[in-house]
Amino acid sequence: MAAVALLPAADWKARPFPNWNDGSVMRMLVDSPWARVRKVKFSWYGWREDARQITVRDIPGTNPAVTASSTAPGGSPVGGIGSGKARNKLPVGVDLIFRWSSALPVRQAKALFRARQQGAAAKATEMVEARPAPGYVLEIFGLPIEAGHAGAEALSSRLQKSAVLRTKAGVVRRAERAQATLSGEALSVSVFFPRGDAPLSAADGEIECSGEAELFAFRERFKLRDMTYLGSLEL
């Protein structure tokens, strides 16, 4: 993510959407109160001490003796990519993007990015996706495709069971569900948290989100007081 450090001093606050320049869009998506990049360690032995080390040959589609169709129940999102695309060595440290995809400014930045890619910047406002859920959605973007070796459902299930959102005051929101998505060679997971009886507010100060899958764990903190947008908390 070295390119992030080289961005000009673009600021999404300088102009209202959709008048953001490319630097502002990128900053919103990777380096803002709603998004950040973190290097996460991957343990290819899994979290159990007695677990067998996972190798490239465990990835469906990479072993000539195991066809891409013989994937785990739920379907491996990396099945069928064995035509020279799989790594010979599994990654240890991976730069992941953690961002609140339910927040309006993030949805606006994504819409503007897509619109400009398609040469339809004037339609960016129309392309802003509706809020995906009444609660809060944390997107973990940039996972290595090998992280889905056991199937999309297995990865989603592990994060659904383990992911937790906490405030300093002790409010706890456990994930309602998680959904893994493969787009090209990029794997991401969206983790859905409920709003609860009392929605979070800037007065809660800070939230901590944590969770673990078979191969990695994360613990990220976000300052709610910095996540005010158009006069209200956006999360």
N, C-alpha and C positions, 0 to 999 in steps of 0.2 A: 504493500500500500504506500510505497514511497511517493507516488504521485500526489497523494493527499497533502503531504508536507510542502509540495511545490505549488499548491494552489495560490492564486493571487489573494489579496486581502478582500475577498468577496464576502459579503454579509447579507443573509437573507432578510435582515431587518431593514436594510437600506431602502428597498422598494417593495411594494405590495405584490403578491401573486396576481397575475402570471408574469410580471415584469422582472423576473429573476434572471440573472445571467447564468451561464453554465457553471461558473465557480460557485455561485450561491446554491444551485441545485445539488452539485456534488457535495458541498459542505453539509447541507441539510441531511443528506443520505448517509454520510459516513463520519461526520465530525460536528455534531450539534448537541443541544440538550436532549434530543430524542434518539441519537445514534452515536455509536462509537466503534472503533476497531480495537480488538484485543487479540493477542497471540495466545492461543489455547493449546495446551499440551495434550496430545493423543496417546493413549496407552493401548497398544495393539495386543496386550495381554488381557484387556478388559480390566474390570475393577476387582475381580476375584483373584486371590493369590494363586489358586490352583488351576486357573484357566490356561488353556493352551494358547500359545502365541498365534495370532492371526497373521497369515501371510497373503501375498498377492494371489496365490493359488486358491484361496478360499473365496475369492470374489467370483460370483457367477459370470460366465462368459470369458474368463481369462484362462481357464484350464481346458485344454483340448479334450480331456477325458470327461468333462462335465459340460454338457450343452447349456446354452444360455436359457433354454426353456425349463431346465430343471432347477427352478428357483424355490426359495422358501415360500410357505403359504403367505399370501398377501402380495407376493411379487417383489423381487428385488429391484430397486430403482436403478441398479447398475447392471442388470442382466443384459447381455448382448453387446457389451462395449469392448469385447476382447479383441477387436481387430486392430491391435497395435496401439490403442489409446490408453490402456491401463498402465499405471506406473510399475516399474520393476522394483521400486522401493517405496514402502508406505511412509507417508509424511509423519513427522513427530510433532513439530510446532506449526500450527496453522493460524493465519490471520482471519478471524471471523468478524463479521459485522453484527452487532446487536442493536436493533432499532425497533421502535414502537410503530409498527405499520398501521395501527388503528388511529394514530394521531393525524389530525387534518393536515398540518404542514408537511408531513412525510408523504401522505397520499397525494398532495399537490405537487411535490417535487417529483414523485414517480411519474405523474401524469405529464408534467412538463418535459421530463426526460424522454418518455415514449413519443410524445407529440413531435419533438424536435428530430428524433430519429426517423420519424415517418414523414418529415417535411410538412407537418400540419400544426405548427406552433399556435396558430390562431384558434385551434380547437382544444387547447390544453384544458381550459375550464370545463368543457364538456366531458373530458376524459378522466376527470377525477373520480376515482372509485368510491362507491358508498362505503360508509363505515362497515367493516366486515362482521361486527358483532356488537352487542350492547356493552360488552365488557372491554377488556384491554388485551391487545394482541402484541406479543413480543416475537419479532422475526429474528431468527438466527440464520444469517446468510453467508454462503461461502464454504459450506462444509465439503470436505473431500468426498467424492462419490463413493469411495470405499466405505465410508461411515454407514452406508445403507446396505452393507453386504448381507444382512439377515432379512432385508425386506423393508419397505416403507412402513408397513404396519407395525413391525417390531420396533423401529426407531421411534415412531410416533407414540407407541404405547409406553416405552420407557420414560420418555419425557413427560407424558401426561401424568404418570404416576409419581414422578419425582419433583417436577417443577413447582416452586412456591414463590409467592410474592409476599414480602413483609414490609411493614413500616416500622419506624423507630418506636412508635407507641404500642407496638405489639399486634397490630392488625395483620391477619394472615388470610391470604387468598390462594387456595390451591388450584392448580390448573384443571379446567373442565375437560379440555381435549387438546390434542396436538396433531398437526398435519404436516407430513413431509411432502415436499414437491420437488420434482426433478425437471429442470429446464435446460436442455442441451447437456452440458457437462457440469452444471452448477446444481448443487443440492441445498435446499433450505428447509427450515422447519418453522412453522408458526405455532406458538403456544398461546392458548386462549385462557384468560383469567376472568372470573366473574366480577361484576361491579359490587355485588353484595347489597345489603340493605342501606349502607351509607357509602356512597361513592367517594373515592379518594379526593383530596383537595390539596392545594398548595400548603395549607397549614400542617399537613402531615410531614412536611419537610423533605424526607428522603425515603426512597423505597429500595429494597434489595431483592433481586431476582436470582434464584439459584435452581440448579437441576443437574441431572446426570443421565447419560445414556451408557451404553456398554463400553464405549471407548473414550469418552471425555466427560468432563464436568465443568460447570461454569458458576460464577457468582459475580453479579454485576450490580452496581449501585447507580441510581439516578436521582438528581436533585429536582424535586417537584417544583420548587419555587422558580426554577429556571425554565420550566416547561409551560409558561403562560404564553398564549397566542391569541391575538384579537380579543384580549381582555379576560380570558378564562383559561383554566388548566386544560391542556390537550394531552391526552395519553391514550 
